[in-house]
Amino acid sequence: MVPGASATALAMRVGDPDLQERVRERLTLVEEQLADAVASDAPFVTEAARHLLDAGGKRFRPLLTVLAAEFGDPAADGVVPAALVVELTHLATLYHDDVMDEALLRRGAPSANARFDNSVAILVGDWLFAQASDIVAGLGPEAVRIQARTFSRLVQGQISETMGPGDDDPLEHYLSVVADKTGSLIAAAARLGSLVAGVGPGHQDVLTEYGEHIGAAFQLSDDVLDVASDFTESGKTPGTDLREGVPTLPVLLARRSTEPGDARLHVLLATDLTDDGLHAEALALLRAHPALGQARRHVLERAERARALLPGLPRGSPRDALDALCDVVVTRTS
């Protein structure tokens, strides 16, 4: 599957061929222009910046930008640039995240810090932020303000994650990190898409809030997939976050259990799970634990909160697409 094809597929749930074609065309343009946006006069910078781009991705943020623009003028000149801004920003955060997490893999390929080194990964992330900033400057002061405030939340979320929950409830702390690190940028995708398409302020607000909730649901569904999926279905190695000690939603919910029968799982979740045997045992116990069902209900609840906003938008295929997107996020297998 070519990069962005999965995003197009998400929109294909709606039986409007005209909408399908518009979405496909714009996501194709986004993909082509992403390649141009990460090209530098310095060949090594281009190589490093293309590293994660070539590894693929869902292009969920550009998809939401394009769909939000459908409530105004979907052919407006700023729609594709707005989609580029959010995807370049997302790409930049991945370079920085992998350094912070000391990750070895990203999208099934060696992470940039593993392929190059931490300094290169940080600098390439900075360069990608600069590329996004250059593009957003052409969209006007309000778009620049949206980008700046989103960047502030992204950094705030990373700082909060780095510092840990402290005396706060670990689950509530984690959900606030998800809101800042994922929800904020997906909300910005909807905001920018609707802004440049000339959507009215009230509908912009609805689309932004929708993006916030569907963004959180999208990240939390990743947490479920890390535990529940198998490689052939998702294309991802099961339990990657678990092995790396990342406290995802199912893990945090399992840790809340006071059932005596969960003692072994609690021990494993507090253990270095780089050992294959211990990792397999922990993954099996977590898959059988009620926490996994609880995590799925969290995803459903967030998706339904997004869906509940849709009556505030005009009826039609674009609204139907956003409604279908709620179902896709809940049921996705990759």
C-alpha positions in Angstrom: 0.0 0.0 0.0 1.4 3.4 -1.0 1.7 6.0 1.7 -1.6 7.8 2.2 -3.6 5.0 0.5 -4.9 3.9 3.9 -6.2 7.4 4.6 -8.0 7.4 1.3 -9.5 4.1 2.2 -10.9 5.5 5.4 -12.9 8.0 3.4 -14.2 5.4 1.0 -16.7 4.2 3.5 -19.1 6.8 2.2 -20.9 6.0 -1.0 -20.5 9.4 -2.7 -18.2 8.9 -5.7 -17.6 12.6 -6.2 -16.4 13.0 -2.6 -14.3 9.9 -2.9 -12.6 11.3 -6.0 -12.0 14.7 -4.5 -10.4 13.1 -1.4 -8.3 10.8 -3.5 -7.0 13.6 -5.7 -6.1 15.9 -2.8 -4.4 13.1 -0.8 -2.4 12.3 -3.9 -1.3 15.9 -4.2 -0.4 16.0 -0.5 1.8 12.9 -1.0 3.5 14.4 -4.0 4.1 17.7 -2.3 5.3 16.1 0.9 8.2 14.6 -1.1 9.0 18.1 -2.4 8.7 19.6 1.1 11.3 17.3 2.6 13.8 17.9 -0.3 16.8 19.9 0.7 19.8 21.3 -1.3 21.9 19.1 1.1 21.5 15.5 0.0 22.1 14.1 3.5 19.3 16.3 4.9 16.9 15.0 2.2 17.9 11.4 2.9 17.4 11.8 6.7 14.1 13.7 6.2 12.7 11.1 3.8 13.6 8.3 6.1 10.3 8.2 8.0 8.3 9.6 5.2 9.2 6.7 3.0 8.3 4.3 5.8 4.6 5.2 5.2 1.9 6.3 7.6 -1.9 6.6 7.8 -2.0 10.2 6.7 -4.9 10.5 9.1 -4.2 14.2 9.7 -4.2 15.2 6.0 -7.4 13.2 5.6 -9.2 15.2 8.3 -7.9 18.5 6.8 -9.3 17.5 3.4 -12.7 16.4 4.9 -13.0 19.5 7.0 -12.5 21.6 3.9 -15.5 19.9 2.3 -17.8 22.1 4.6 -16.5 25.1 2.6 -14.7 25.3 -0.7 -12.8 22.0 -1.0 -10.9 23.3 -4.0 -9.5 26.3 -2.1 -5.8 26.9 -2.8 -4.9 26.5 0.9 -6.3 23.1 1.5 -3.3 21.0 0.3 -0.8 23.3 2.0 -2.7 23.1 5.2 -2.6 19.3 5.0 1.2 19.5 4.4 1.6 21.7 7.5 -0.1 19.2 9.8 1.7 16.1 8.3 5.1 17.8 8.4 4.5 18.8 12.0 3.5 15.2 12.8 6.6 13.9 11.1 8.8 16.2 13.0 7.4 15.1 16.3 8.1 11.5 15.4 11.8 12.3 15.0 11.9 14.0 18.4 9.7 11.3 20.1 12.1 8.5 19.0 15.0 10.3 20.6 13.1 10.9 23.8 11.9 7.3 23.9 15.2 5.8 22.7 13.1 3.9 20.2 14.8 1.5 17.7 11.9 1.1 15.3 9.3 3.4 13.8 6.7 2.2 11.2 8.5 -1.1 10.9 11.8 0.5 9.9 14.8 1.6 12.0 14.0 4.9 13.8 15.9 7.9 12.6 18.0 8.0 15.8 18.9 4.3 15.2 19.6 4.8 11.5 21.7 8.0 12.0 22.1 9.2 15.6 20.2 11.4 18.2 21.8 14.7 17.1 20.8 14.1 13.5 17.3 13.0 14.4 16.7 16.1 16.6 18.1 18.5 13.9 16.0 16.9 11.2 12.9 17.2 13.4 13.7 20.9 13.8 14.2 21.2 10.0 10.8 19.7 9.4 9.2 22.1 11.8 10.8 24.9 9.9 9.5 23.6 6.6 6.0 23.4 8.1 6.3 27.0 9.4 7.4 28.3 6.0 4.3 26.8 4.4 1.9 27.9 7.1 3.2 31.5 6.8 1.6 31.6 3.4 -1.8 30.7 4.8 -2.2 33.9 6.9 -1.8 35.1 10.5 -4.7 33.0 11.9 -3.1 29.8 10.5 0.2 30.8 12.0 -1.5 31.4 15.3 -3.2 27.9 15.2 0.2 26.3 14.3 2.0 28.1 17.2 -0.7 27.2 19.8 -0.7 23.6 18.6 3.1 23.4 18.8 2.8 24.8 22.4 0.5 21.9 23.3 2.6 19.3 21.6 5.7 20.4 23.6 3.6 20.7 26.8 2.4 17.1 26.3 6.0 15.9 25.8 7.2 17.6 28.9 4.3 16.2 30.9 5.0 12.7 29.6 8.7 13.1 30.4 8.1 14.3 34.0 5.6 11.6 34.7 2.4 11.7 36.7 4.0 12.6 40.1 1.1 12.7 42.6 -1.5 12.8 39.9 -3.6 9.7 38.9 -1.5 7.9 36.3 -4.5 7.2 34.0 -5.7 10.8 34.1 -2.2 12.0 33.5 -1.8 9.7 30.5 -5.1 10.9 29.0 -4.0 14.5 29.3 -0.8 13.6 27.5 -2.7 12.0 24.7 -4.9 15.1 24.4 -1.8 17.3 24.1 0.4 15.1 22.0 -2.2 13.6 19.6 -5.6 15.3 20.0 -4.2 18.8 19.6 -2.6 18.2 16.1 -5.6 16.3 14.8 -7.8 19.2 16.1 -5.5 21.6 14.3 -5.9 19.6 11.1 -9.6 20.1 11.1 -9.3 23.7 12.1 -6.8 24.6 9.4 -8.7 22.7 6.7 -12.0 24.5 7.6 -10.3 27.9 8.0 -8.6 27.9 4.5 -11.8 26.6 2.9 -13.8 29.5 4.3 -16.0 27.5 6.7 -18.0 29.7 9.1 -16.5 30.2 12.6 -19.3 28.1 14.3 -18.7 25.1 12.1 -14.9 25.5 12.5 -15.4 25.2 16.3 -17.4 22.0 15.8 -14.9 20.5 13.5 -12.0 21.4 15.8 -13.7 19.7 18.8 -14.5 16.7 16.7 -10.8 16.5 15.8 -9.8 16.7 19.4 -12.0 13.7 20.3 -11.4 11.6 17.3 -7.7 12.2 17.7 -7.7 10.9 21.2 -9.7 7.9 20.1 -7.2 7.2 17.3 -4.3 7.2 19.7 -6.1 5.0 22.3 -7.0 2.6 19.5 -3.3 2.3 18.8 -2.8 1.3 22.4 -5.4 -1.5 22.1 -3.8 -2.7 18.8 -0.4 -2.9 20.5 -1.9 -5.6 22.8 -4.7 -7.2 20.8 -3.5 -7.4 17.2 -1.3 -10.0 15.5 1.4 -9.1 13.0 -0.4 -10.4 9.9 -3.4 -8.3 10.6 -1.8 -5.0 11.7 1.7 -5.2 10.1 3.1 -4.3 13.5 5.0 -6.4 16.0 2.5 -7.1 18.9 3.4 -5.7 22.3 6.0 -3.3 21.0 5.0 -0.6 23.6 4.8 -3.3 26.2 8.3 -4.5 25.5 9.6 -0.9 25.7 7.9 -0.2 29.0 5.5 2.4 27.5 2.5 2.7 29.9 -0.4 2.5 27.4 -4.1 2.5 28.2 -4.5 -1.3 28.7 -1.5 -1.4 31.0 -2.6 1.5 33.1 -6.1 0.0 33.5 -4.6 -3.4 34.4 -2.4 -1.8 37.1 -5.6 -0.5 38.7 -6.9 -4.0 39.4 -6.8 -5.2 43.0 -7.8 -8.8 42.1 -5.4 -11.3 43.8 -5.2 -13.3 40.6 -3.5 -10.3 38.8 -0.5 -10.4 41.1 1.7 -12.1 38.4 0.7 -9.6 35.8 1.5 -6.7 38.1 4.9 -8.2 38.7 5.5 -8.6 35.0 4.4 -5.0 34.2 7.0 -3.8 36.7 9.7 -5.9 35.1 12.0 -5.4 32.2 10.2 -7.2 29.4 13.0 -7.3 26.8 13.3 -11.0 27.6 11.2 -12.8 25.0 9.7 -15.3 27.5 8.6 -12.7 30.0 7.3 -10.5 27.2 5.2 -13.3 25.8 3.8 -14.2 29.2 2.9 -10.6 30.0 1.2 -10.1 26.6 -0.8 -13.3 27.0 -2.0 -12.2 30.5 -2.9 -8.7 29.3 -4.8 -10.0 26.3 -6.9 -12.1 28.6 -7.4 -9.3 31.2 -10.6 -7.3 31.5 -8.4 -4.2 31.1 -8.4 -4.8 27.3 -12.1 -4.6 27.1 -12.1 -1.5 29.3 -9.6 0.1 27.0 -11.8 -0.7 24.0 -14.7 1.0 25.8 -12.6 4.1 26.3 -11.9 4.2 22.5 -15.6 3.8 21.8 -16.6 6.5 24.3 -14.2 9.0 22.7 -15.4 8.2 19.2 -19.0 8.6 20.3 -18.2 12.0 21.8 -16.8 13.0 18.4 -19.9 11.6 16.7 -22.3 13.5 19.0 -20.9 16.7 17.6 -21.9 16.0 14.0 -25.5 17.2 14.2 -23.9 20.7 14.5 -22.6 20.4 10.9 -24.6 20.6 7.7 -26.0 17.3 6.4 -24.4 15.7 3.4 -21.6 13.4 2.3 -18.8 15.2 4.3 -20.7 14.7 7.5 -21.4 11.1 6.6 -17.6 10.7 6.1 -16.9 12.0 9.5 -19.5 9.7 11.0 -18.0 6.7 9.2 -14.5 7.8 10.5 -15.8 7.2 14.0 -16.6 3.6 13.2 -13.3 3.1 11.4 -11.3 4.3 14.4 -13.2 2.0 16.8 -12.9 -1.1 14.5 -9.5 -0.6 12.9 -7.0 -3.4 12.8 -3.9 -1.5 11.6 
